[in-house]
Amino acid sequence: MIKRTLYFGNPAYLHKQQQQLKVLEPKTNTELGSIPIEDIGVVLLDNPQITITHALLASLLERNTAIISCDDKHLPVGLMLPLNGHTLQSERFREQINASEPLKKNLWQQTVKAKVENQAELLQRFGIENKRLKALVPQVQSGDPVNVEGRAASVYWKLLFENEEFTRHRYGDAPNAHLNYCYAILRAIVARALVSSGLLPTLGIFHRNKYNAYCLADDIMEPYRPFCDQLVYQMWQDAEIEGEEITRVHKAKLLSIASVDVVFDKQKSPLMVGLSRTTNSLFECFEGTRRRIIYPQFIDE
């Protein structure tokens, strides 16, 4: 069953009662809603006047819920995950830590290929010529030493926004902010799946920034990024994005990233569910029982 993604953008008092997340209006103490805690996968807190009890926090984390906190600009700034996500966690940590460099380079090669292939699929879906991008896929080598990923990104963004003055940059003009927002939610979902599979999100197969606590999440989310791009680009094409402001309507659409359909071996799956297949297959690669990570493809429409 797909877990629910909850967004709280108004002042609220959140507490636990009989395995339910209860939402109260803080001034009147009126109950606004109730959700079974076991049904929740992601909680996003986006108001400085939200109060959440420790009992609720503990119960959410016990059920492997990712809890995201936003800053005063309403952008995700923090992520809370459970310490124990799998019964064999320490054993799985050892397999991950002991992974050889050739194995990690091979896994990164698979990851880059999957990302570029999905980028090409996205271009095709919107009727954009993708031959230049497709031609780069066979050039990806173990460890991607010549940075085909970066070259593909340059081609991809130019083709996707061919008639627009757009440059993909974290602090760039619209719709960069919307892409950043969706990527942040995706990153949290990926980190949650990694913890659930008994893996350490910090130890990446490619990303190694010593200041980054989610290097592995940043690795594994790469082939999933085009699903965010699809959401944002469609909003852009429909003229729903008029500037850098991320409205509540925008957030509702971007938070739906957890439930968009992805395909594994011609079978549809919600993205959040599919990510568990990806992260479990990654562990199997670490332990030597599998050679390939299971990554998704775009569905045929």
SULVENZI-V116631 format. One record per run of one state. SS is the DSSP state (alpha for helix, beta for strand, coil for the rest). FROM is the first residue (numbers start at 1). LEN is the number of residues. If there is no record, write none. Layout:
# SULVENZI-V116631
ss=SS from=FROM len=LEN
ss=SS from=FROM len=LEN
This chain:
# SULVENZI-V116631
ss=coil from=1 len=3
ss=beta from=4 len=5
ss=coil from=9 len=3
ss=beta from=12 len=6
ss=coil from=18 len=2
ss=beta from=20 len=6
ss=coil from=26 len=4
ss=beta from=30 len=7
ss=alpha from=37 len=3
ss=beta from=40 len=6
ss=coil from=46 len=4
ss=beta from=50 len=3
ss=coil from=53 len=1
ss=alpha from=54 len=9
ss=coil from=63 len=3
ss=beta from=66 len=5
ss=coil from=71 len=5
ss=beta from=76 len=5
ss=coil from=81 len=8
ss=alpha from=89 len=9
ss=coil from=98 len=3
ss=alpha from=101 len=25
ss=coil from=126 len=5
ss=alpha from=131 len=7
ss=coil from=138 len=10
ss=alpha from=148 len=13
ss=coil from=161 len=15
ss=alpha from=176 len=21
ss=coil from=197 len=18
ss=alpha from=215 len=6
ss=coil from=221 len=1
ss=alpha from=222 len=16
ss=coil from=238 len=10
ss=alpha from=248 len=12
ss=coil from=260 len=1
ss=beta from=261 len=4
ss=coil from=265 len=2
ss=beta from=267 len=4
ss=alpha from=271 len=17
ss=coil from=288 len=9
ss=beta from=297 len=1
ss=coil from=298 len=4
